[in-house]
Amino acid sequence: MDVLDTAPWETRATALATELDTELAAAGVVLDPAWRQAFAATPRHRFVLQILDGGAVLGHGDPGWLDAVYANESLATQTRISDASGRPVPTSSSSKPTVMARMLERLAVQPGHRVLEIGTGTGYNAALLAHRLGETAVCSIDLDPDLVDSARVHLAEIGLHPQLAAGNGAAGWPGGGPFDRIIATCAVTAIPPAWIDQLADGGRIVAPLDAGSAGPLLVLDKTADDEVTGIIDPYPVLFMPMRAIVDNPYGPGQEPGAAAIGMPHYGTTTLDPAALLARPELELFLWLHAPGLQLGGGTKHGVVVAERGAVRAEADLKPLADGTWAVRQHGPYRLWDTLEHAVAAFDALDHPDASRLGVSALNVAGKQYVWLDDPDSDHCWPLIS
Ligand SMILES: C[S@@+](CC[C@H](N)C(=O)[O-])C[C@H]1O[C@@H](n2cnc3c(N)ncnc32)[C@H](O)[C@@H]1O
């Protein structure tokens, strides 16, 4: 008999699922009673049979495994490859429940809605969706056929049979639309045009922006045949990037750490890089001008980097005797000039916070922009993909 079928396991798992549900509600993340019910009733331990932590594996039935499964944590569940230094790189995970809950709430589903999930992974999120909307309302696709096979088995074990497929979710679910909702559980640099085409009128896309690290969430509604537009939820979410090749967590030539390209540009500035660090309220605004921007230790030492996959822009600043700074900029765009303009705009526009910012994307690859206050505003700029 499967250890999971024995009563003590199931009793403990039910108690832990209820505790997790209570924790999510207490944190104010799950407010909708129907989602609370879905979290309480969906057994995460049926989907996360092994947790990978560096080189260690905590497997189904090991001491501590069940408690780890029901912790409010993101759990790495698959690593298909290692990085250059031999460290395993996660290629699938079960996302942090607070993050999943926030995204599901943002999805604003209604009975009768059809939902497409990009990134089946373990199948746990698909189970929550199927529990809430019914199994025939849910389609879920993952790049990795092995994951789809095991998710299908684990979903069937608890009596759920949503439609699953293996393939590149950048193409959505060809022939399967229109979908009332599309939720991505891998991070994107741009909304794929196919998602907009396959979205029903008035439909919604919830997708994390690929930040290189934790990034914001896009919540975009279909406002025209060829366009989605909506808000930026600044709540930082960390997702692995959407990739194109099963055995490579990055696209071809997308490995991080690639050298900045093109000829460097030299100039001077009066803006002290440490001044950026002293103003955390700037962070999102600057990031939206230079996705992948890392303000941190580097800034103190005069090096600023915006890096996402192989797209790396850098600025190297050295103090001069007259209190100004020498700037060397290198990369696909001039990072320091971009940041300097963004800081000036932020101050001139009365310090806009996330609630005043939005994003629109067209069904043309890479055509997306950030706007202030409304999509037709004079203050808009391209969101670099
Ligand atoms: C954070 S995991 C998804 C977690 C999942 N929703 C769950 O509940 O377990 C991200 C998933 O995105 C998948 N993925 C990455 N690129 C993809 C692509 N182009 N199309 C479809 N899935 C992709 C990965 O294989 C991985 O399983």
The ligand as an SDF file (V2000), in Angstrom:
LIG
                    3D

 27 29  0  0  0  0  0  0  0  0999 V2000
    7.1000   27.3890  -11.3380 C   0  0  0  0  0  0  0  0  0  0  0  0
    6.9330   26.0070  -12.3470 S   0  0  0  0  0  0  0  0  0  0  0  0
    5.1790   25.8240  -12.4650 C   0  0  0  0  0  0  0  0  0  0  0  0
    4.4920   25.3970  -11.2310 C   0  0  0  0  0  0  0  0  0  0  0  0
    3.1530   24.7530  -11.4820 C   0  0  0  0  0  0  0  0  0  0  0  0
    2.1370   25.6710  -11.8980 N   0  0  0  0  0  0  0  0  0  0  0  0
    2.7240   23.9520  -10.2730 C   0  0  0  0  0  0  0  0  0  0  0  0
    1.6330   24.1830   -9.7460 O   0  0  0  0  0  0  0  0  0  0  0  0
    3.4890   23.0760   -9.8760 O   0  0  0  0  0  0  0  0  0  0  0  0
    7.2790   26.6700  -13.9650 C   0  0  0  0  0  0  0  0  0  0  0  0
    6.9850   25.6900  -15.0600 C   0  0  0  0  0  0  0  0  0  0  0  0
    7.0270   26.3680  -16.2980 O   0  0  0  0  0  0  0  0  0  0  0  0
    7.4340   25.4420  -17.2520 C   0  0  0  0  0  0  0  0  0  0  0  0
    7.8340   26.1340  -18.4790 N   0  0  0  0  0  0  0  0  0  0  0  0
    8.9760   26.8230  -18.7350 C   0  0  0  0  0  0  0  0  0  0  0  0
    8.9560   27.2840  -19.9940 N   0  0  0  0  0  0  0  0  0  0  0  0
    7.7870   26.8880  -20.5440 C   0  0  0  0  0  0  0  0  0  0  0  0
    7.1990   27.0570  -21.8160 C   0  0  0  0  0  0  0  0  0  0  0  0
    7.8130   27.7260  -22.8100 N   0  0  0  0  0  0  0  0  0  0  0  0
    5.9820   26.5300  -22.0300 N   0  0  0  0  0  0  0  0  0  0  0  0
    5.3350   25.8380  -21.0540 C   0  0  0  0  0  0  0  0  0  0  0  0
    5.8510   25.6370  -19.8360 N   0  0  0  0  0  0  0  0  0  0  0  0
    7.0640   26.1560  -19.5770 C   0  0  0  0  0  0  0  0  0  0  0  0
    8.5650   24.6900  -16.5650 C   0  0  0  0  0  0  0  0  0  0  0  0
    8.8170   23.4450  -17.1890 O   0  0  0  0  0  0  0  0  0  0  0  0
    8.0250   24.5710  -15.1520 C   0  0  0  0  0  0  0  0  0  0  0  0
    7.4000   23.3450  -14.9570 O   0  0  0  0  0  0  0  0  0  0  0  0
  1  2  1  0
  2  3  1  0
  2 10  1  0
  3  4  1  0
  4  5  1  0
  5  6  1  0
  5  7  1  0
  7  8  2  0
  7  9  1  0
 10 11  1  0
 11 12  1  0
 11 26  1  0
 12 13  1  0
 13 14  1  0
 13 24  1  0
 14 15  1  0
 14 23  1  0
 15 16  2  0
 16 17  1  0
 17 18  1  0
 17 23  2  0
 18 19  1  0
 18 20  2  0
 20 21  1  0
 21 22  2  0
 22 23  1  0
 24 25  1  0
 24 26  1  0
 26 27  1  0
M  CHG  2   2   1   9  -1
M  END
$$$$
